[in-house]
Amino acid sequence: MGIGKSIEKEVRKQGIKITAFAARINCTRNNVYDIFKRKSVNTELLNTIAAVLNVAPSFFSGAKEYKTAQPVKVIEDTPVGYETAAQLELQKKLIAYMEGEKKVSEEKIRKLEETVKVLEEKIKRLSSRKK
């Protein structure tokens, strides 16, 4: 099985919608389907996909001992819980992505709250007209 099929299998297993997955890896829905057909994926894209799916990049190699992103050992000069500087960098990117998602969500909430206020005012005006 090619790496694309492995990625597709994990995306579907986790119940992630293709459009949501595409947004998380910063590409189009059509590009995701193209990725699913590939026999290989560049390292940067693979790291992004692994971070989004919360698995180690080696997960897609089929190696049974690497089925989760949980590090095995700690190397000097890296924070506890990270095996390599690359894993740490990947987690930093994931945190930055999540912070961006949080800001987008907060903005959506703010706009929805504004909409609710406007609608409440309209309801209040309409109710006062009926009396």
N, C-alpha and C positions, 0 to 999 in steps of 0.2 A: 504494500500500500504506500502511495506517495505521501509526502508530508502534507500536501494540500488536503487530502482525504482525512488525514489524522486531525488536522485543524478543524475541518468541517464536522467531524464526528464529535469533537470536544465542544464546539460551539453549540451544536444541537443537543448534546447531552446536558449542557448547562442551561438549556432553554433560552438562550440569548437570541433575540430577533436579529436578522441579518442587517437591517438598517441601523439598529443600535450598535451592533458589532462594528459595522463600517464607520460609524461616527467615532467610536472609541479608538479605532486604529487610524483614523484620519484619512479615509478613502471613500470611494463610492460603493454602493451596493453591487454594481456590476463588477468592480474590481475585486470585491470579496469572492464572488463566484469564480472569477479568474484565479484567485489564490487557491481556491478549493481544487482546481484542476492541475495545479503545479506539482512537479516532482521535487522542486527545490524552491527555497525562499531565502532572500538575502538575510544576513545576520541581524541587521538593525530591525527589519520588519519582524523577524522571528522573535526577537527580544520584546518588541512592542506587543505582539500577539500573546506571548507567554505572560506578560505582565497583566494584560487585560483579562486573560483567562485564569490568572493566579496559579500558574504552573511554571515549573522550571523549563527553560528552552529545550533541555534534553528530553523532556516529556515526549516530544514528538519524534524522537529517534526510536521509540519503542522499547527502550531499556526499562525493564520493570523496576529497577531500584531507584529510578528517578521520576516517580509518578507525582510528586508534590514539589512545591517550591521551598520546602523546609530545608534549610542548610544543615549540613552534616557536621562540619567542624569550623572552628574559628581560627583565623590566621592573624598574626600580630598586625597592629595598625589598622584594623577594621573593627567597627562596632560589634559588640556581642550579637551573635545570631546571623552574621553574614559571612559566608565562606570566602567570597572574593570581592575585590573592589568593583568588579563588573556587576555583581548582584546588588551591591549597595547603590551603584549608579542607576541601575534599573529601578530600584525601589524609589530613589529620588525622583526619577521621571514619572513614576506612577503617582507619587504624592503630588507632584506639580499638576499632573493631569486631573487628579481628584479635586485639588483646590480650584482649578478652573471650572470643573463641573459644579462645584459648590457655588461659585460666584454666579454662574449661569442660572442655577436653581434659585438662588436668592433674588436675582433680578426678576425671574418669572413670578416668584411669590410677591414681590413688591408691585409688579404690574397687576397681578390678580387682585391684590388688596385695594389698589386704586380703582379697579373696575367695580369691585364690590361696593366701595363708597359711592361711586357715581350711580350705580343701580339703586342703592338704598335711598339716595337723595331723590331719584326719579320716582321711586315707589312712594316716598313720603309726599312729594308734590301731587302725584296722582290721587293718593288717598285723601289729601286735603281738598282736592277739587270735588270729590264725590260727596263730601259732607255738606 
